[in-house]
Amino acid sequence: MERPFESETTGYVIMNFQTALEMIAKIEGRPERIAVVRRAGVLVGALKEDAGNGV
């Protein structure tokens, strides 16, 4: 099948850290993954160190 334009085929998705945390908590709920993503958000300045609301 010929595609009329080039499109992303890797499944790569870009979203903000808070949305990512909410999705991870809802879909898998693994605390270690949530901790890693939260820490990455803090390190890049997208989240505050004490970012609350459960995720």
Biopython code that builds the backbone (N, CA, C, O; Angstrom):
import numpy as np
from Bio.PDB.StructureBuilder import StructureBuilder

atoms = [
    (1, "MET", "N", (0.833, -1.170, 0.000)),
    (1, "MET", "CA", (0.000, 0.000, 0.000)),
    (1, "MET", "C", (0.884, 1.241, 0.000)),
    (1, "MET", "O", (1.799, 1.356, 0.815)),
    (2, "GLU", "N", (0.623, 2.130, -0.874)),
    (2, "GLU", "CA", (1.410, 3.349, -0.978)),
    (2, "GLU", "C", (0.868, 4.402, -0.017)),
    (2, "GLU", "O", (-0.340, 4.619, 0.073)),
    (3, "ARG", "N", (1.781, 5.050, 0.697)),
    (3, "ARG", "CA", (1.378, 6.110, 1.628)),
    (3, "ARG", "C", (1.510, 7.462, 0.952)),
    (3, "ARG", "O", (2.502, 7.723, 0.272)),
    (4, "PRO", "N", (0.517, 8.326, 1.132)),
    (4, "PRO", "CA", (0.580, 9.647, 0.498)),
    (4, "PRO", "C", (1.609, 10.579, 1.136)),
    (4, "PRO", "O", (1.965, 11.593, 0.536)),
    (5, "PHE", "N", (2.089, 10.264, 2.323)),
    (5, "PHE", "CA", (3.084, 11.086, 3.002)),
    (5, "PHE", "C", (3.851, 10.219, 3.983)),
    (5, "PHE", "O", (3.399, 9.140, 4.367)),
    (6, "GLU", "N", (4.997, 10.700, 4.377)),
    (6, "GLU", "CA", (5.787, 9.972, 5.371)),
    (6, "GLU", "C", (5.133, 10.116, 6.733)),
    (6, "GLU", "O", (4.715, 11.211, 7.112)),
    (7, "SER", "N", (5.044, 9.039, 7.457)),
    (7, "SER", "CA", (4.445, 9.094, 8.791)),
    (7, "SER", "C", (5.293, 8.306, 9.773)),
    (7, "SER", "O", (6.085, 7.442, 9.396)),
    (8, "GLU", "N", (5.105, 8.625, 11.022)),
    (8, "GLU", "CA", (5.828, 7.949, 12.102)),
    (8, "GLU", "C", (5.316, 6.526, 12.230)),
    (8, "GLU", "O", (4.106, 6.307, 12.288)),
    (9, "THR", "N", (6.208, 5.567, 12.274)),
    (9, "THR", "CA", (5.791, 4.165, 12.370)),
    (9, "THR", "C", (6.387, 3.447, 13.576)),
    (9, "THR", "O", (6.181, 2.245, 13.739)),
    (10, "THR", "N", (7.120, 4.161, 14.420)),
    (10, "THR", "CA", (7.779, 3.501, 15.546)),
    (10, "THR", "C", (6.918, 3.429, 16.790)),
    (10, "THR", "O", (7.236, 2.681, 17.715)),
    (11, "GLY", "N", (5.835, 4.189, 16.834)),
    (11, "GLY", "CA", (5.002, 4.229, 18.024)),
    (11, "GLY", "C", (5.511, 5.235, 19.040)),
    (11, "GLY", "O", (5.062, 5.226, 20.187)),
    (12, "TYR", "N", (6.419, 6.085, 18.658)),
    (12, "TYR", "CA", (7.000, 7.104, 19.529)),
    (12, "TYR", "C", (5.964, 8.190, 19.799)),
    (12, "TYR", "O", (5.373, 8.735, 18.867)),
    (13, "VAL", "N", (5.745, 8.504, 21.080)),
    (13, "VAL", "CA", (4.743, 9.499, 21.461)),
    (13, "VAL", "C", (5.396, 10.541, 22.357)),
    (13, "VAL", "O", (6.191, 10.211, 23.238)),
    (14, "ILE", "N", (5.051, 11.800, 22.122)),
    (14, "ILE", "CA", (5.563, 12.879, 22.953)),
    (14, "ILE", "C", (4.422, 13.425, 23.793)),
    (14, "ILE", "O", (3.350, 13.734, 23.272)),
    (15, "MET", "N", (4.655, 13.545, 25.093)),
    (15, "MET", "CA", (3.656, 14.127, 25.991)),
    (15, "MET", "C", (4.370, 14.777, 27.155)),
    (15, "MET", "O", (5.572, 14.585, 27.338)),
    (16, "ASN", "N", (3.642, 15.541, 27.938)),
    (16, "ASN", "CA", (4.280, 16.161, 29.090)),
    (16, "ASN", "C", (4.422, 15.133, 30.222)),
    (16, "ASN", "O", (3.799, 14.072, 30.196)),
    (17, "PHE", "N", (5.244, 15.469, 31.202)),
    (17, "PHE", "CA", (5.540, 14.519, 32.273)),
    (17, "PHE", "C", (4.314, 14.188, 33.111)),
    (17, "PHE", "O", (4.120, 13.032, 33.486)),
    (18, "GLN", "N", (3.488, 15.176, 33.408)),
    (18, "GLN", "CA", (2.318, 14.914, 34.242)),
    (18, "GLN", "C", (1.367, 13.930, 33.558)),
    (18, "GLN", "O", (0.843, 13.022, 34.203)),
    (19, "THR", "N", (1.146, 14.110, 32.260)),
    (19, "THR", "CA", (0.288, 13.184, 31.515)),
    (19, "THR", "C", (0.893, 11.793, 31.494)),
    (19, "THR", "O", (0.184, 10.801, 31.665)),
    (20, "ALA", "N", (2.198, 11.715, 31.287)),
    (20, "ALA", "CA", (2.876, 10.418, 31.292)),
    (20, "ALA", "C", (2.715, 9.727, 32.639)),
    (20, "ALA", "O", (2.437, 8.529, 32.694)),
    (21, "LEU", "N", (2.887, 10.472, 33.719)),
    (21, "LEU", "CA", (2.736, 9.893, 35.056)),
    (21, "LEU", "C", (1.317, 9.396, 35.288)),
    (21, "LEU", "O", (1.123, 8.318, 35.850)),
    (22, "GLU", "N", (0.335, 10.161, 34.865)),
    (22, "GLU", "CA", (-1.063, 9.750, 35.038)),
    (22, "GLU", "C", (-1.362, 8.480, 34.246)),
    (22, "GLU", "O", (-2.051, 7.584, 34.734)),
    (23, "MET", "N", (-0.840, 8.408, 33.018)),
    (23, "MET", "CA", (-1.068, 7.214, 32.199)),
    (23, "MET", "C", (-0.385, 5.986, 32.790)),
    (23, "MET", "O", (-0.978, 4.908, 32.843)),
    (24, "ILE", "N", (0.855, 6.145, 33.233)),
    (24, "ILE", "CA", (1.578, 5.024, 33.836)),
    (24, "ILE", "C", (0.855, 4.532, 35.082)),
    (24, "ILE", "O", (0.699, 3.327, 35.279)),
    (25, "ALA", "N", (0.416, 5.458, 35.920)),
    (25, "ALA", "CA", (-0.290, 5.080, 37.151)),
    (25, "ALA", "C", (-1.581, 4.335, 36.837)),
    (25, "ALA", "O", (-1.911, 3.354, 37.503)),
    (26, "LYS", "N", (-2.298, 4.788, 35.840)),
    (26, "LYS", "CA", (-3.585, 4.178, 35.510)),
    (26, "LYS", "C", (-3.425, 2.841, 34.790)),
    (26, "LYS", "O", (-4.171, 1.900, 35.061)),
    (27, "ILE", "N", (-2.458, 2.749, 33.876)),
    (27, "ILE", "CA", (-2.304, 1.551, 33.054)),
    (27, "ILE", "C", (-1.517, 0.460, 33.768)),
    (27, "ILE", "O", (-1.951, -0.691, 33.799)),
    (28, "GLU", "N", (-0.364, 0.806, 34.341)),
    (28, "GLU", "CA", (0.446, -0.243, 34.975)),
    (28, "GLU", "C", (0.599, -0.081, 36.473)),
    (28, "GLU", "O", (0.629, -1.071, 37.204)),
    (29, "GLY", "N", (0.696, 1.138, 36.934)),
    (29, "GLY", "CA", (0.794, 1.385, 38.371)),
    (29, "GLY", "C", (2.099, 0.971, 39.030)),
    (29, "GLY", "O", (2.160, 0.873, 40.256)),
    (30, "ARG", "N", (3.148, 0.725, 38.246)),
    (30, "ARG", "CA", (4.427, 0.300, 38.825)),
    (30, "ARG", "C", (5.131, 1.483, 39.473)),
    (30, "ARG", "O", (5.531, 2.421, 38.784)),
    (31, "PRO", "N", (5.286, 1.445, 40.809)),
    (31, "PRO", "CA", (5.888, 2.581, 41.514)),
    (31, "PRO", "C", (7.314, 2.904, 41.067)),
    (31, "PRO", "O", (7.712, 4.069, 41.076)),
    (32, "GLU", "N", (8.081, 1.897, 40.679)),
    (32, "GLU", "CA", (9.459, 2.174, 40.260)),
    (32, "GLU", "C", (9.486, 2.946, 38.942)),
    (32, "GLU", "O", (10.336, 3.820, 38.769)),
    (33, "ARG", "N", (8.590, 2.651, 38.022)),
    (33, "ARG", "CA", (8.549, 3.391, 36.757)),
    (33, "ARG", "C", (8.064, 4.822, 37.005)),
    (33, "ARG", "O", (8.589, 5.770, 36.421)),
    (34, "ILE", "N", (7.074, 4.970, 37.860)),
    (34, "ILE", "CA", (6.564, 6.293, 38.210)),
    (34, "ILE", "C", (7.685, 7.130, 38.829)),
    (34, "ILE", "O", (7.822, 8.312, 38.514)),
    (35, "ALA", "N", (8.475, 6.529, 39.696)),
    (35, "ALA", "CA", (9.578, 7.241, 40.352)),
    (35, "ALA", "C", (10.620, 7.704, 39.340)),
    (35, "ALA", "O", (11.133, 8.817, 39.446)),
    (36, "VAL", "N", (10.934, 6.863, 38.365)),
    (36, "VAL", "CA", (11.937, 7.217, 37.355)),
    (36, "VAL", "C", (11.437, 8.365, 36.483)),
    (36, "VAL", "O", (12.177, 9.314, 36.223)),
    (37, "VAL", "N", (10.197, 8.288, 36.034)),
    (37, "VAL", "CA", (9.652, 9.344, 35.181)),
    (37, "VAL", "C", (9.514, 10.645, 35.966)),
    (37, "VAL", "O", (9.805, 11.719, 35.441)),
    (38, "ARG", "N", (9.069, 10.554, 37.225)),
    (38, "ARG", "CA", (8.964, 11.750, 38.053)),
    (38, "ARG", "C", (10.334, 12.402, 38.237)),
    (38, "ARG", "O", (10.456, 13.622, 38.131)),
    (39, "ARG", "N", (11.363, 11.600, 38.511)),
    (39, "ARG", "CA", (12.711, 12.143, 38.711)),
    (39, "ARG", "C", (13.224, 12.815, 37.430)),
    (39, "ARG", "O", (13.850, 13.873, 37.485)),
    (40, "ALA", "N", (12.953, 12.194, 36.285)),
    (40, "ALA", "CA", (13.354, 12.800, 35.007)),
    (40, "ALA", "C", (12.667, 14.149, 34.827)),
    (40, "ALA", "O", (13.289, 15.110, 34.372)),
    (41, "GLY", "N", (11.398, 14.222, 35.182)),
    (41, "GLY", "CA", (10.670, 15.484, 35.081)),
    (41, "GLY", "C", (11.252, 16.560, 35.973)),
    (41, "GLY", "O", (11.328, 17.725, 35.581)),
    (42, "VAL", "N", (11.663, 16.176, 37.167)),
    (42, "VAL", "CA", (12.289, 17.125, 38.093)),
    (42, "VAL", "C", (13.630, 17.596, 37.529)),
    (42, "VAL", "O", (13.936, 18.788, 37.561)),
    (43, "LEU", "N", (14.425, 16.663, 37.015)),
    (43, "LEU", "CA", (15.758, 17.000, 36.511)),
    (43, "LEU", "C", (15.721, 17.956, 35.325)),
    (43, "LEU", "O", (16.620, 18.784, 35.175)),
    (44, "VAL", "N", (14.696, 17.858, 34.481)),
    (44, "VAL", "CA", (14.608, 18.763, 33.332)),
    (44, "VAL", "C", (13.811, 20.022, 33.643)),
    (44, "VAL", "O", (13.651, 20.888, 32.783)),
    (45, "GLY", "N", (13.316, 20.124, 34.861)),
    (45, "GLY", "CA", (12.597, 21.322, 35.272)),
    (45, "GLY", "C", (11.117, 21.346, 34.918)),
    (45, "GLY", "O", (10.465, 22.382, 35.039)),
    (46, "ALA", "N", (10.585, 20.207, 34.480)),
    (46, "ALA", "CA", (9.171, 20.141, 34.098)),
    (46, "ALA", "C", (8.260, 19.876, 35.299)),
    (46, "ALA", "O", (7.073, 20.201, 35.260)),
    (47, "LEU", "N", (8.806, 19.291, 36.355)),
    (47, "LEU", "CA", (8.049, 18.998, 37.571)),
    (47, "LEU", "C", (8.781, 19.568, 38.773)),
    (47, "LEU", "O", (10.006, 19.695, 38.759)),
    (48, "LYS", "N", (8.037, 19.908, 39.804)),
    (48, "LYS", "CA", (8.649, 20.356, 41.042)),
    (48, "LYS", "C", (9.027, 19.133, 41.870)),
    (48, "LYS", "O", (8.420, 18.072, 41.730)),
    (49, "GLU", "N", (10.010, 19.281, 42.713)),
    (49, "GLU", "CA", (10.496, 18.173, 43.542)),
    (49, "GLU", "C", (9.373, 17.543, 44.362)),
    (49, "GLU", "O", (9.346, 16.328, 44.557)),
    (50, "ASP", "N", (8.447, 18.374, 44.840)),
    (50, "ASP", "CA", (7.363, 17.856, 45.686)),
    (50, "ASP", "C", (6.058, 17.679, 44.921)),
    (50, "ASP", "O", (4.981, 17.762, 45.511)),
    (51, "ALA", "N", (6.144, 17.434, 43.598)),
    (51, "ALA", "CA", (4.930, 17.280, 42.784)),
    (51, "ALA", "C", (4.031, 16.225, 43.392)),
    (51, "ALA", "O", (4.396, 15.051, 43.456)),
    (52, "GLY", "N", (2.871, 16.635, 43.834)),
    (52, "GLY", "CA", (1.976, 15.731, 44.549)),
    (52, "GLY", "C", (0.906, 15.126, 43.675)),
    (52, "GLY", "O", (1.187, 14.699, 42.555)),
    (53, "ASN", "N", (-0.272, 15.082, 44.150)),
    (53, "ASN", "CA", (-1.504, 14.540, 43.586)),
    (53, "ASN", "C", (-1.450, 13.056, 43.283)),
    (53, "ASN", "O", (-2.183, 12.574, 42.420)),
    (54, "GLY", "N", (-0.595, 12.326, 43.980)),
    (54, "GLY", "CA", (-0.630, 10.868, 43.884)),
    (54, "GLY", "C", (0.187, 10.238, 42.781)),
    (54, "GLY", "O", (0.538, 9.062, 42.879)),
    (55, "VAL", "N", (0.501, 10.977, 41.738)),
    (55, "VAL", "CA", (1.318, 10.393, 40.661)),
    (55, "VAL", "C", (2.536, 11.232, 40.405)),
    (55, "VAL", "O", (3.342, 10.900, 39.535)),
]
sb = StructureBuilder()
sb.init_structure("model")
sb.init_model(0)
sb.init_chain("A")
sb.init_seg("    ")
for serial, (resi, resn, name, xyz) in enumerate(atoms, 1):
    if name == "N":
        sb.init_residue(resn, " ", resi, " ")
    sb.init_atom(name, np.array(xyz, "f"), 0.0, 1.0, " ", f" {name:<3s}", serial, name[0])
structure = sb.get_structure()
